[in-house]
Amino acid sequence: MRLRFARALAPLLALALLLGVGACSKGNAGKIRVAYVTNGSVSFWTLAAAGAKKAGVDLGVDVDVRMPGDPTAQQRVIEELLNLGIDGIALSPIDGKNQAAMIDEACARTHFILHDSDAPGTKRRCFVGVDNYEAGRAAGKLVKEALPNGGKFQLFIGRLGQDNALKRCQGVIDEVFGWTFDPARVTGQDQVIQEGGFHFLGIRVDGFDEAQAKQLAEASLQQVPDLGCMVGLFAYNTPAILEALRDAGKLGQVKVVAFDEADASLQGILDGHVHGTVAQKPYEYGYESVRILKALKQGETDKLPADGFLRVPFTVVKQGSAQSFWDALKAQLAAAKSSG
């Protein structure tokens, strides 16, 4: 009797074991699982990833960080995550307009938000980031400070398909020329504008390629001997500009305005080679994205901003505040590393 019972029980035990293995393969049982997806792997995203992972520790959430570098890779990553049954995804879209269908499909299958760069008109539940047009105007003010008597200036950026890039560039241009507040205005990449003592020479786009970023900066220095100010609008652009200026023996001769908080940019401010930077808070982007995804999974929609836009304030950093800002940033990263 006992033998027959044991034989009958064996298949049930095997099935239970199999189900147990399957559950383990999907992570900790009962734990919320979210993914934080960037649009590349530069230093800016290292800071954001640290914030996302710290939120995971603080909030008891499994966080999967992915760093695809092009729209096709982002598509593959999102599809993989959806097939895994992930509880929520935060994405920084590379080409929000052309990725709208993918975003809306993902929204129908899981809790889905955007960070850093928005995709207006999609069904995303929330956007986490700065107002990039206002941040661009803040950078434009730095350009006017660096060139009090006017002069030639040029913008350098990785991509123009991203909503944040377009608004950031336009904000700089509108502020320098004193144009009205209009986030919907678009100035062409190669458009040249001369007005009120300032001469805009267009936008150099490197395709999110750091080596190309330096080459474009070098080309501008060769083609425009009297270039007054170079404006780097992605995190790696200003370090590339500084390298080009150093190689050309022109550090200090051409003004530089930065965006974000790359170490080389902050050191450049301290050394007097960069007039200032508009620093975002990528660490907070990561942390807040995970917090919101957890709230969505738990049905706590009251923790979301009413207008679907969680504004993370930017900081204008100049020589007087650069060291304290940098020290605080290092401490934040050290704390995240020790807790993770």
Stockholm file with secondary structure:
# STOCKHOLM 1.0

chainA/1-340         MRLRFARALAPLLALALLLGVGACSKGNAGKIRVAYVTNGSVSFWTLAAAGAKKAGVDLGVDVDVRMPGDPTAQQRVIEELLNLGIDGIALSPIDGKNQAAMIDEACARTHFILHDSDAPGTKRRCFVGVDNYEAGRAAGKLVKEALPNGGKFQLFIGRLGQDNALKRCQGVIDEVFGWTFDPARVTGQDQVIQEGGFHFLGIRVDGFDEAQAKQLAEASLQQVPDLGCMVGLFAYNTPAILEALRDAGKLGQVKVVAFDEADASLQGILDGHVHGTVAQKPYEYGYESVRILKALKQGETDKLPADGFLRVPFTVVKQGSAQSFWDALKAQLAAAKSSG
#=GR chainA/1-340 SS CHHHHHHHHHHHHHHHHHHHHHHHHTSSTTCCEEEEECSCCSHHHHHHHHHHHHHHHHHTCEEEEECCCSHHHHHHHHHHHHHTTCSEEEECCSSTTTTHHHHHHHHHHSEEEEESSCCTTSCCSCEEECCHHHHHHHHHHHHHHHCTTCEEEEEEESCSSSHHHHHHHHHHHHHHHTCCCCTTCCCCTTCCEEETTEEEEEEEECCSCHHHHHHHHHHHHHHCTTEEEEEECSTTHHHHHHHHHHHHTCBTTBEEEEESCCHHHHHHHHHTSCCEEEECCHHHHHHHHHHHHHHHHTTCGGGSCTTSEEECCCEEECHHHHHHHHHHHHHHHHHHHHHC
#=GC SS_cons         CHHHHHHHHHHHHHHHHHHHHHHHHTSSTTCCEEEEECSCCSHHHHHHHHHHHHHHHHHTCEEEEECCCSHHHHHHHHHHHHHTTCSEEEECCSSTTTTHHHHHHHHHHSEEEEESSCCTTSCCSCEEECCHHHHHHHHHHHHHHHCTTCEEEEEEESCSSSHHHHHHHHHHHHHHHTCCCCTTCCCCTTCCEEETTEEEEEEEECCSCHHHHHHHHHHHHHHCTTEEEEEECSTTHHHHHHHHHHHHTCBTTBEEEEESCCHHHHHHHHHTSCCEEEECCHHHHHHHHHHHHHHHHTTCGGGSCTTSEEECCCEEECHHHHHHHHHHHHHHHHHHHHHC
//
